[in-house]
């Protein structure tokens, strides 16, 4: 395996000059830089990252804890983080917390033990006190994603769940829907709470409140949307629209309605939240609220880089906007169309 000494001999420069090029620090003439880069390519030299970390007291690794990295939602968030930190020479180590406080704690401790330079956290539960104290002692900068930052976070990235849910409910109300079912995700999740607040605001504009619609809480999963919709149909509940907590739930709703011969949007309108990849490929194409998960991840990555470069900076906060995407799954209730 080639060493830095081999590179310096091949390029005809000192070891310190090679080190400056590899580290990206200090002045090196253009001629020497080209000679060193050519020698590195010819010899297949790779710097010893562990040795560099020991010298600089930086591992150049960013740690992230998300709910479940196996889902497209958090995979896109991971992509956004990586897009932000790669140009800065940082690598990414990701773990899942599975919306469980102890699993979240375990994931954070593992990343602390691996000497990550900073952490990006998307947690569904308050951070355990012992873990918060570990982070304080380790002096690791933390950026939180979501409405409830950890007690040690110096940066926060929020999605405008409130505005997105308000726009979705308003879209239904503007089309004269009043018999509305809301199939939410887990009621205790921060996103769910913020979306509920947005819906409350939209309903208030029409002299209504949450008691005027039917709310069923479940999981952010297709099986919940499917089972809940079948139950609504079996109990002969009167409704003209379903507002789904996310596009996975909406997928289950559409499947159940199709199985029962209920036409969308002729008989029932359906609106989702996320604008996941499959939303535009559902039938009919799903009206939904677009949230760019990669933008959330990228914003979190950029905040963390700022904290690493400027340790004394004040607390940072970024809000990522949402957007209503109108497709074909929402129409006015049949009674209003027939009366027009």
HELIX and SHEET records of a PDB file:
HELIX    1   1 UNK A    4  UNK A   11  1                                   8    
HELIX    2   2 UNK A   15  UNK A   23  1                                   9    
HELIX    3   3 UNK A   30  UNK A   43  1                                  14    
HELIX    4   4 UNK A   49  UNK A   56  1                                   8    
HELIX    5   5 UNK A   72  UNK A   85  1                                  14    
HELIX    6   6 UNK A   86  UNK A   88  5                                   3    
HELIX    7   7 UNK A  101  UNK A  113  1                                  13    
HELIX    8   8 UNK A  129  UNK A  138  1                                  10    
HELIX    9   9 UNK A  161  UNK A  174  1                                  14    
HELIX   10  10 UNK A  190  UNK A  205  1                                  16    
HELIX   11  11 UNK A  210  UNK A  212  5                                   3    
HELIX   12  12 UNK A  222  UNK A  234  1                                  13    
HELIX   13  13 UNK A  247  UNK A  259  1                                  13    
HELIX   14  14 UNK A  277  UNK A  281  5                                   5    
HELIX   15  15 UNK A  293  UNK A  309  1                                  17    
HELIX   16  16 UNK A  334  UNK A  339  1                                   6    
SHEET    1   A 6 UNK A  91  UNK A  96  0                                        
SHEET    2   A 6 UNK A  61  UNK A  66  1                                        
SHEET    3   A 6 UNK A 118  UNK A 121  1                                        
SHEET    4   A 6 UNK A 141  UNK A 145  1                                        
SHEET    5   A 6 UNK A 155  UNK A 159  1                                        
SHEET    6   A 6 UNK A 316  UNK A 320  1                                        
SHEET    1   B 4 UNK A 214  UNK A 217  0                                        
SHEET    2   B 4 UNK A 180  UNK A 184  1                                        
SHEET    3   B 4 UNK A 241  UNK A 244  1                                        
SHEET    4   B 4 UNK A 269  UNK A 271  1                                        
SHEET    1   C 2 UNK A 288  UNK A 291  0                                        
SHEET    2   C 2 UNK A 322  UNK A 325 -1                                        
END                                                                             
